[in-house]
Amino acid sequence: MTDTNARLRQIVERLSAGRILVAGDLMLDEFIWGRVSRISPEAPVPVVEVTSESYYPGGAANVARNVRELGAAVRVAGIAGADAQGARLIELLDAAGIDTTSVLRDQAFSTTVKTRIIARHQQVTRVDRERLATLTAAQAELVAAQLEQAIDAVDAVVVADYGKGFLTQPLADRISRKVRAAGKILAVDPHPHTSLVWQDAAVIKPNRREAFLEAGIAPTVPADQPLEDQPLLEAARRLQDRWRPRSLLITLGERGMLLLEGTAPPRHLPAHAQDVFDVSGAGDTAIAVLALALAAGATPGEAAELANRASAIVVGKLGTATVTTAELGRGIARS
């Protein structure tokens, strides 16, 4: 085993000691599994014969699930409806050992549900049921106060913004100030529709499309070599100037990741994935591993490499999947 791999294994062994607060938009992921044997006579679409259904925490709740699967303590903050879907989501989180005391239940809120129909290891279609709503002034104050109190008891805060209305600029500012005052780690998975500005973040992790939209540049066809992709590099520079994070990690799908730290030259991390079955939740896995690795003492480069390897594992699974420390360790040993 190389010195680098030995160091990564040491970090993986410390991941379970982390204490993480995840704040963001909570969702319920529904998977309908089936088989296709014919085309509908009503329209040129496949007829899926349902064989089973499964449910998983989605959005920020899936980030929390990823943290918990890695053995760490995690508390999740967000809002869920006082509906059957919200009750199922809370039940799933509680069963996983995730602290849900900072989850608001609101009669007027409709829990976001994303339904994916899968047949023969392929996603046939996705159905989204959501009604966007922002917090009331009283709810926003309650959430902010709870988050400020919870930050003192954790090592890192993960913000997972899916643009559903939970996160606002005033709340982002209060989280940033508290994290700075408490000397904790802030890891952000941003959303271009909210375009929030985050201060003092240890790492911000948009995907390629999000990076272009946040930077105000029209997305382009990716270059084969990310370090020669001038529009991508320009988008990255603009985001560095805007957010000034300690590190910026742009995920590039099958092309891996691009890491930028201060004035250092950009670094490309090639993808490790061999078989890609389902990319659902891969970004959630990446931000969870990033935060835990940084909390365990990893450098930004080491944290990015572990996030890259974890993403490679999770896309090889069907459904909103997670990765374990044992899987990460085996993946490092094989490289």
C-alpha positions, -999 to +999 in steps of 0.1 A: +000+000+000+013+035-009+019+062+017-011+081+003-034+051+006-021+044+041-030+080+050-064+077+035-071+045+054-061+063+086-086+091+079-114+065+071-108+049+104-115+083+121-147+091+102-170+075+128-158+099+155-173+128+138-203+148+150-222+164+121-252+188+118-270+186+084-293+215+075-313+218+044-343+207+023-357+174+034-374+150+010-387+115+007-373+093-021-397+066-033-386+038-056-410+017-076-393-014-089-407-034-118-402-051-151-411-041-187-425-067-211-445-046-235-453-011-249-485+005-240-512+005-267-523+039-255-489+057-261-454+047-272-442+042-236-433+011-216-457-006-193-440-013-160-453-042-139-446-032-103-428-059-082-419-038-051-416-004-036-390+011-012-385+044+006-354+063+016-346+097+031-339+122+003-323+156-001-306+168+030-321+138+049-301+116+026-269+135+034-276+128+071-282+091+062-248+090+045-231+105+076-248+079+098-239+050+075-203+060+080-207+055+118-208+092+128-233+110+150-256+132+130-285+157+137-307+169+108-325+203+106-352+211+081-390+211+077-414+183+069-451+183+064-475+169+090-486+144+063-481+107+057-450+113+037-435+135+064-443+109+090-426+082+069-396+103+065-392+110+102-397+073+109-369+064+085-346+089+100-354+078+136-349+041+126-314+050+112-304+066+145-305+102+132-314+130+156-346+146+143-353+171+172-345+200+149-370+190+122-401+212+121-435+196+113-459+220+096-496+214+088-494+238+058-462+223+044-463+195+018-434+170+021-415+168-012-415+133-027-394+121-056-407+089-071-384+070-094-397+041-115-369+015-121-371-014-146-342-037-156-317-015-137-328+015-156-348+045-145-379+047-167-391+081-153-392+103-123-423+119-108-419+149-084-446+160-059-437+192-042-451+226-033-424+252-026-429+273+005-407+295+026-406+296+064-427+321+083-408+348+103-415+329+135-404+295+120-372+311+106-363+325+140-369+292+157-348+273+131-319+298+134-319+297+172-319+259+172-291+257+146-270+282+165-274+261+197-267+228+179-235+241+162-217+242+195-221+205+200-208+193+165-175+192+146-190+203+112-221+217+096-233+205+062-257+226+043-276+208+016-295+233-005-321+219-030-338+252-037-371+242-019-373+272+003-358+262+037-326+281+032-326+319+029-298+344+029-305+356+064-303+320+077-272+314+057-256+345+072-265+334+108-251+299+101-219+313+087-214+337+116-220+310+142-197+286+125-170+312+123-174+321+160-174+285+171-144+276+149-163+247+132-162+234+097-188+245+071-194+223+040-220+236+015-237+218-014-252+249-031-282+254-054-281+279-083-318+289-079-313+303-044-279+318-053-270+322-016-236+336-006-218+316+020-189+331+041-161+312+057-169+278+042-143+251+044-156+237+012-183+244-013-193+216-037-214+224-068-216+201-097-205+213-132-239+226-143-245+243-110-211+260-111-218+275-145-252+287-135-239+302-102-211+319-121-235+334-147-219+315-176-239+294-201-230+257-197-208+243-224-199+209-237-173+194-213-137+192-226-121+157-224-094+172-201-109+193-173-077+212-168-080+224-204-117+233-201-114+271-201-151+279-196-151+255-165-119+271-152-134+306-156-166+295-138-145+282-110-125+314-107-157+335-105-171+313-078-138+315-058-140+353-061-177+353-050-177+328-022-140+328-011-141+293+003-110+276+016-116+250-011-140+247-040-148+212-053-167+209-086-180+174-094-178+164-130-197+131-132-177+106-153-148+130-155-142+130-117-138+163-098-120+196-100-104+209-068-094+245-062-076+258-031-068+295-029-042+305-054-029+270-060-033+256-095-065+236-101-062+199-095-081+172-114-092+140-096-101+114-122-132+093-116-129+059-100-162+045-111-162+012-131-199+005-134-225+032-132-260+020-124-276+050-106-263+085-099-292+092-074-277+107-043-240+106-054-236+143-045-251+137-011-225+110-005-197+133-016-206+162+007-211+139+037-176+123+032-161+158+026-173+171+059-165+140+079-130+138+064-122+174+072-135+169+107-111+139+110-081+161+101-079+155+063-064+181+040-089+194+014-070+173-012-074+141+010-110+149+017-118+154-020-100+121-029-121+102-003-153+119-016-143+109-051-138+073-042-171+072-022-190+086-051-175+059-073-188+032-050-223+047-046-230+051-083-224+014-087-255+007-066-292+010-074-314+034-055-305+063-032-275+044-019-248+051+008-213+039+014-197+024+045-162+028+060-156-009+052-164-003+015-142+028+014-114+009+030-117-020+006-117+005-023-085+021-012-068-013-007-076-022-043-061+009-058 
